């Protein structure tokens, strides 16, 4: 009985290892920011200060085991600094560049068609915002819903809808006294191409 149990465990591990797949991917997304700071006195026409909307380039490497997966994703963008309110939206792209890295855990929650997979993704994200030469680091929470489908051979396409939340990207001395610092949030929609390196 012990021998049969040992063989079953070894077979299960071997099967899971064979089913594992490594992949790399490139993604372009459009993002929109909110929060960060708000004028509580209503004395300014532009009542909100935040990172500006931006196009983001992502590079991703991941591994999946059946319905579960993990990934590391690096990204870079140039959101700059935006002031907005009462129909006004001005962005200075020279004042804020962003580098970020995210750790992602995913699980398959559904499917569309013979090869399409709907995945739920969560994990932490580290943002490094270069604000006028001063780099601010912020740790945030990342959540996303993605749809992946087979294109041809080892290539797959992906559409991803993402949300990120962190504390304000501004330090206390960045904003006037009448401005309140608030949580920074972001949502984005991206289109990606992934290439399977190995696995079943």
MIVO-804225 format. One record per residue (C-alpha): residue in three letters; x negated, y negated, z negated. Coordinates in Angstrom, 2 decimals. Layout:
SITE   aa       xx       yy       zz
SITE  ALA        X        Y        Z
...
END
This chain:
SITE   aa       xx       yy       zz
SITE  UNK     0.00     0.00     0.00
SITE  UNK    -2.86    -2.39    -0.88
SITE  UNK    -4.50    -1.66     2.49
SITE  UNK    -1.28    -2.44     4.36
SITE  UNK    -0.87    -5.69     2.42
SITE  UNK    -4.46    -6.70     3.20
SITE  UNK    -3.96    -5.97     6.91
SITE  UNK    -0.75    -8.03     6.93
SITE  UNK    -2.50   -11.03     5.34
SITE  UNK    -5.44   -10.79     7.77
SITE  UNK    -3.04   -10.51    10.72
SITE  UNK    -1.10   -13.57     9.53
SITE  UNK    -4.25   -15.67     9.17
SITE  UNK    -5.54   -14.57    12.58
SITE  UNK    -2.19   -15.33    14.20
SITE  UNK    -2.07   -18.81    12.67
SITE  UNK    -5.65   -19.52    13.73
SITE  UNK    -4.89   -18.43    17.28
SITE  UNK    -1.80   -20.65    17.37
SITE  UNK    -3.70   -23.74    16.21
SITE  UNK    -4.25   -26.42    18.84
SITE  UNK    -6.71   -29.35    18.87
SITE  UNK    -5.83   -32.38    20.99
SITE  UNK    -7.02   -35.89    21.73
SITE  UNK    -4.78   -38.72    22.86
SITE  UNK    -4.66   -42.30    24.05
SITE  UNK    -1.66   -44.53    23.34
SITE  UNK    -0.53   -48.06    24.12
SITE  UNK     2.14   -49.62    21.95
SITE  UNK     3.88   -52.94    21.56
SITE  UNK     4.29   -54.11    17.97
SITE  UNK     6.23   -56.76    16.07
SITE  UNK     5.39   -58.03    12.58
SITE  UNK     7.52   -59.53     9.85
SITE  UNK     7.13   -60.66     6.26
SITE  UNK     3.69   -61.75     4.88
SITE  UNK     4.74   -65.29     3.80
SITE  UNK     7.89   -67.41     3.62
SITE  UNK     8.58   -71.07     2.79
SITE  UNK    10.91   -71.03    -0.22
SITE  UNK    11.41   -74.83    -0.17
SITE  UNK    12.88   -74.95     3.36
SITE  UNK    10.70   -78.02     3.94
SITE  UNK     9.03   -76.70     7.10
SITE  UNK    10.57   -75.98    10.49
SITE  UNK     8.32   -72.91    10.77
SITE  UNK     9.26   -71.11     7.56
SITE  UNK     7.43   -67.82     8.17
SITE  UNK     3.73   -67.12     8.52
SITE  UNK     2.70   -63.63     9.63
SITE  UNK     0.50   -61.66    12.02
SITE  UNK     1.60   -62.18    15.61
SITE  UNK     3.16   -59.59    17.90
SITE  UNK     0.56   -57.59    19.80
SITE  UNK    -0.27   -54.76    22.18
SITE  UNK    -2.21   -52.02    20.38
SITE  UNK    -4.63   -49.43    21.79
SITE  UNK    -4.71   -46.18    19.77
SITE  UNK    -7.11   -43.24    19.94
SITE  UNK    -5.96   -40.07    18.22
SITE  UNK    -7.35   -36.62    17.42
SITE  UNK    -5.10   -34.00    15.90
SITE  UNK    -4.47   -30.35    15.19
SITE  UNK    -1.18   -28.46    15.05
SITE  UNK    -0.17   -25.12    13.61
SITE  UNK     3.23   -24.22    14.98
SITE  UNK     5.67   -26.80    13.59
SITE  UNK     3.10   -28.60    11.38
SITE  UNK     0.23   -30.89    12.28
SITE  UNK    -2.37   -33.37    11.06
SITE  UNK    -4.08   -36.22    12.90
SITE  UNK    -6.45   -39.15    12.49
SITE  UNK    -5.65   -42.23    14.56
SITE  UNK    -7.76   -45.33    15.08
SITE  UNK    -6.43   -48.52    16.67
SITE  UNK    -7.38   -52.05    17.63
SITE  UNK    -5.31   -55.11    18.49
SITE  UNK    -5.38   -58.90    18.48
SITE  UNK    -2.22   -60.03    16.64
SITE  UNK    -3.62   -63.40    15.63
SITE  UNK    -1.55   -65.63    13.36
SITE  UNK     2.06   -66.59    14.04
SITE  UNK     4.32   -69.26    12.53
SITE  UNK     8.02   -68.90    13.22
SITE  UNK    11.42   -70.21    12.22
SITE  UNK    14.44   -72.16    13.53
SITE  UNK    13.83   -71.06    17.11
SITE  UNK    10.10   -71.82    16.91
SITE  UNK     7.46   -69.12    17.43
SITE  UNK     3.81   -70.13    17.89
SITE  UNK     0.90   -67.66    17.87
SITE  UNK    -2.81   -68.39    17.63
SITE  UNK    -4.52   -65.30    19.07
SITE  UNK    -8.00   -66.55    18.13
SITE  UNK    -7.51   -66.27    14.38
SITE  UNK    -6.79   -62.62    13.64
SITE  UNK    -8.08   -59.32    15.02
SITE  UNK    -6.97   -55.99    13.57
SITE  UNK    -8.70   -52.63    13.27
SITE  UNK    -6.86   -49.80    11.57
SITE  UNK    -7.12   -46.12    10.80
SITE  UNK    -4.28   -43.83     9.82
SITE  UNK    -4.05   -40.28     8.50
SITE  UNK    -0.94   -38.51     9.74
SITE  UNK     0.92   -35.39     8.60
SITE  UNK     3.68   -34.22    10.93
SITE  UNK     6.39   -31.61    11.15
SITE  UNK     8.59   -30.60    14.04
SITE  UNK    12.22   -31.47    13.35
SITE  UNK    13.78   -30.63    16.70
SITE  UNK    13.31   -30.11    20.39
SITE  UNK    14.60   -31.32    23.73
SITE  UNK    14.35   -29.01    26.71
SITE  UNK    12.03   -26.00    27.00
SITE  UNK     8.80   -27.84    26.08
SITE  UNK     9.86   -31.01    24.26
SITE  UNK     9.18   -31.42    20.53
SITE  UNK    10.58   -34.08    18.20
SITE  UNK     8.21   -34.69    15.26
SITE  UNK     8.46   -36.65    12.02
SITE  UNK     5.15   -38.25    10.97
SITE  UNK     4.10   -39.86     7.67
SITE  UNK     0.84   -40.93     6.06
SITE  UNK    -1.35   -43.78     4.78
SITE  UNK    -2.84   -46.49     7.00
SITE  UNK    -5.78   -48.79     6.31
SITE  UNK    -5.65   -52.21     8.00
SITE  UNK    -8.71   -54.46     8.39
SITE  UNK    -7.46   -57.89     9.43
SITE  UNK   -10.14   -60.38    10.50
SITE  UNK    -8.57   -63.71     9.53
SITE  UNK   -10.84   -66.58    10.64
SITE  UNK   -13.97   -64.52     9.94
SITE  UNK   -12.76   -63.19     6.57
SITE  UNK   -11.85   -59.50     6.71
SITE  UNK    -8.91   -58.45     4.50
SITE  UNK    -8.26   -54.77     3.82
SITE  UNK    -4.73   -53.59     3.16
SITE  UNK    -3.48   -50.06     2.48
SITE  UNK    -0.04   -49.33     3.86
SITE  UNK     2.49   -46.55     4.41
SITE  UNK     3.11   -45.31     7.94
SITE  UNK     6.18   -43.45     9.22
SITE  UNK     7.12   -42.48    12.77
SITE  UNK     9.32   -40.36    14.97
SITE  UNK     7.72   -39.02    18.14
SITE  UNK     8.79   -37.01    21.16
SITE  UNK     6.18   -34.92    22.98
SITE  UNK     6.66   -33.02    26.21
SITE  UNK     4.46   -30.96    28.52
SITE  UNK     3.38   -32.77    31.69
SITE  UNK     1.10   -30.24    33.35
SITE  UNK    -1.55   -27.79    32.24
SITE  UNK    -3.19   -29.16    29.07
SITE  UNK    -1.65   -32.65    29.37
SITE  UNK     1.37   -33.82    27.39
SITE  UNK     3.22   -37.12    27.21
SITE  UNK     4.42   -38.76    24.01
SITE  UNK     6.82   -41.54    23.02
SITE  UNK     6.45   -42.81    19.45
SITE  UNK     8.57   -45.17    17.34
SITE  UNK     6.67   -46.34    14.27
SITE  UNK     7.12   -48.40    11.11
SITE  UNK     4.38   -49.62     8.73
SITE  UNK     4.69   -51.36     5.35
SITE  UNK     1.97   -52.92     3.16
SITE  UNK     1.53   -55.80     0.74
SITE  UNK     1.09   -59.32     2.19
SITE  UNK    -1.91   -59.75     4.45
SITE  UNK    -2.45   -63.22     2.99
SITE  UNK    -4.50   -63.92    -0.13
SITE  UNK    -3.11   -66.43    -2.71
SITE  UNK    -5.30   -69.26    -1.42
SITE  UNK    -4.23   -68.83     2.20
SITE  UNK    -0.76   -70.35     1.91
SITE  UNK     0.62   -73.63     0.45
SITE  UNK     2.25   -73.48    -3.03
SITE  UNK     5.75   -73.57    -1.57
SITE  UNK     5.10   -70.38     0.40
SITE  UNK     5.84   -67.03    -1.19
SITE  UNK     3.75   -64.04    -0.19
SITE  UNK     5.84   -61.06     0.85
SITE  UNK     5.29   -57.49     2.02
SITE  UNK     4.07   -57.22     5.60
SITE  UNK     6.02   -54.85     7.82
SITE  UNK     5.58   -53.77    11.40
SITE  UNK     7.48   -51.72    13.90
SITE  UNK     6.28   -50.57    17.27
SITE  UNK     7.08   -48.43    20.29
SITE  UNK     4.29   -46.62    22.11
SITE  UNK     3.67   -44.40    25.12
SITE  UNK     0.79   -41.93    25.01
SITE  UNK    -1.07   -39.23    26.90
SITE  UNK    -2.49   -36.22    25.02
SITE  UNK    -4.90   -33.52    26.13
SITE  UNK    -5.07   -30.12    24.49
SITE  UNK    -8.67   -29.13    23.80
SITE  UNK    -8.16   -25.58    22.52
SITE  UNK    -5.67   -23.12    21.18
SITE  UNK    -2.74   -21.07    22.35
END
